[in-house]
Amino acid sequence: MSEYSIREPIPFLHSGSLGLITHPWQTEEVEAITSWLSQMLKHGRRVLIPAIVYYELKRELLRADKPFSVDRLDLFTKASNRYIPLTDEALALVSRTLGNGSTAEATDGGFQESGH
């Protein structure tokens, strides 16, 4: 049995963490977030990227002319169904989940709140 339960919260990445994941240089911060992410994925955990975070970071990377980071962002976001489209339902779920410590579970139709 996995050390993680099915009811554990699914982390939502914010633009700071996602920016570090896509960064080409191996700073201490980049290594720390990469190590955390590797452990999450190694243990079968999912991480999610809300659309607004994806677009916010991609806009900045394009503005700064950082094609390598843009490519890494796109590859990482598209892998394993991490992207949460911007819908009213997704926005409400992310807001509730981040605001009150609830968990979110992946379902075939999207994500649903699963309580405390």
SULCORTA-V891756 format. One record per residue. N is the residue number from 0. RES is the residue in one letter. OMEGA is omega in degrees with one decimal (* if undefined). D_FIRST is the distance of its C-alpha to the first C-alpha in whole Angstrom. Layout:
BEGIN
((N;RES;OMEGA;D_FIRST) (N;RES;OMEGA;D_FIRST))
END
This chain:
BEGIN
((0;M;179.8;0) (1;S;176.9;4) (2;E;178.5;7) (3;Y;177.8;8) (4;S;-179.9;9) (5;I;-178.1;11) (6;R;178.8;14) (7;E;179.2;14) (8;P;173.2;18) (9;I;-178.3;18) (10;P;172.4;21) (11;F;179.7;24) (12;L;173.0;26) (13;H;-172.7;30) (14;S;178.6;33) (15;G;178.9;33) (16;S;-179.5;29) (17;L;176.9;30) (18;G;177.8;33) (19;L;179.6;32) (20;I;-178.1;29) (21;T;-175.8;32) (22;H;-177.6;34) (23;P;-177.0;36) (24;W;-177.8;36) (25;Q;174.7;34) (26;T;176.9;35) (27;E;179.4;33) (28;E;179.6;32) (29;V;179.4;31) (30;E;-179.9;29) (31;A;-178.4;27) (32;I;178.3;26) (33;T;178.0;25) (34;S;178.0;23) (35;W;-179.2;21) (36;L;179.1;21) (37;S;179.0;19) (38;Q;178.1;16) (39;M;-176.9;16) (40;L;178.6;16) (41;K;-179.0;14) (42;H;175.2;11) (43;G;179.0;12) (44;R;176.4;14) (45;R;168.9;17) (46;V;-174.8;20) (47;L;-179.6;23) (48;I;176.0;27) (49;P;-177.7;29) (50;A;-176.9;32) (51;I;177.8;35) (52;V;178.3;33) (53;Y;-177.8;33) (54;Y;178.9;37) (55;E;-179.7;38) (56;L;-178.8;37) (57;K;178.0;38) (58;R;-179.2;41) (59;E;178.4;41) (60;L;176.7;40) (61;L;178.7;43) (62;R;-178.3;46) (63;A;178.8;45) (64;D;-179.6;45) (65;K;-174.5;42) (66;P;178.4;41) (67;F;179.6;38) (68;S;176.1;36) (69;V;179.1;37) (70;D;178.8;36) (71;R;177.7;32) (72;L;-178.6;32) (73;D;179.6;33) (74;L;-178.8;30) (75;F;-177.4;27) (76;T;-176.4;28) (77;K;-178.1;28) (78;A;170.5;25) (79;S;173.4;22) (80;N;-179.2;24) (81;R;-172.3;24) (82;Y;174.8;27) (83;I;-179.8;28) (84;P;-179.7;32) (85;L;175.9;34) (86;T;177.5;34) (87;D;179.8;35) (88;E;179.8;32) (89;A;179.4;30) (90;L;179.0;32) (91;A;179.8;32) (92;L;-179.5;28) (93;V;-179.7;28) (94;S;179.2;31) (95;R;-176.5;29) (96;T;-179.4;26) (97;L;-174.7;27) (98;G;-174.3;30) (99;N;176.4;28) (100;G;176.1;24) (101;S;174.9;23) (102;T;175.6;20) (103;A;178.2;20) (104;E;175.4;18) (105;A;174.8;19) (106;T;178.5;21) (107;D;-177.2;23) (108;G;-178.6;26) (109;G;-177.6;25) (110;F;177.6;23) (111;Q;178.3;23) (112;E;-177.6;23) (113;S;175.2;21) (114;G;-176.9;22) (115;H;*;22))
END
